[in-house]
Amino acid sequence: MNTYLDCIPCFLRQALEAARAATDDQDIHRRVLNSVAEMIPQLPLDVTPPEIAQRIYRLTYQIIGNNDPYREAKHLANQKMLALYPELKQAVANSADPLLTACKLAIAGNSIDLATGSSSDDIDSIVRSAPTMPLATSDYPEFRRSIERSSHVLYLGDNAGEIVFDRILIEELHRERCLEISFVVRERPIINDVTRLDAIFVGLDRVASIVSSGSDAPATILSQCSPQILRLYHWADTIIAKGQGNYESLSGEQSNIFFFLKAKCPVVARLLGVNIGDAILKGIAGHRD
């Protein structure tokens, strides 16, 4: 999807929040806002929002002198979600359809997103209600059928914290079928997006091959991805794309992609025909036989 004018105020908010995460110095906060504001007239609207966000975060990090202002927040989110792991595994095991419950947990975990102003503070109640959470858009039957005929799954990760729920879904996929699963992380820190260190911390390396996208974009921008990722992308039988950023960057593709996300902004909610906060499991055309 292209960038909308409605996205511009969100970019400014994200820049300010990143600056505040790094320092209490209001002069630096003002410098960040002024610098981002100067960028706005030159921002192209015919590219995806994550591509714009990448430029804005690079500039912000340069000004604040910190290339990972959310490091501590990410670590705390990973720890907090790992503490819930045994309870969530039990909820999946006890459910009538463990794979569906694991899918819902993975989507519920997408609530942890510092770019949209959320936090992990209230995630306990969210994930505990996940097994009965309605899906505003549900292509789950198509997803299950796709997994049943797959050998290799490419799993495009999103945020720290929620990757614990990704691990639970991956473990359930392995229980359903013998699969080779590659889990994609960011090359360098950006916002609270998952990096290799985050993935290893929560044990994802035990259930999937961890591979870097080759980019620090807060989504999967195919033109920026490494040759390895592009090979995996075209080879995979099923692609799982977590989060709103991956929906923004890949919704126009014709591959066998299933998007797992919460709709977090008015633009994306409108495009999906849902309400803000709704849970989405949406497939797109391009199924591979």
ABEGO torsion letter per residue (X at the ends): XBBBAAAAAAAAAAAAAAAAAABABAAAAAAAAAAAAAAAAABBAABBAAAAAAAAAAAAAAAAGBABAAAAAAAAAAAAAAAAAAAAAAAAAABABAAAAAAAAAAAAAABBAAAGBBAAAAAAAAAAAAABBBABBAAAAAAAAAAABABBBBBBBBBGAAAAAAAAAAAAAAABBBBBBBBBBABBBEABBBAAAAAAAGAAAABBBBBAGBABAEBBAAABBAAAAAAAAABABBBBBEAAAAAAAAABBBBBBBBBBBABAAAAAAAGBBBGBBBBBBBBGBBX
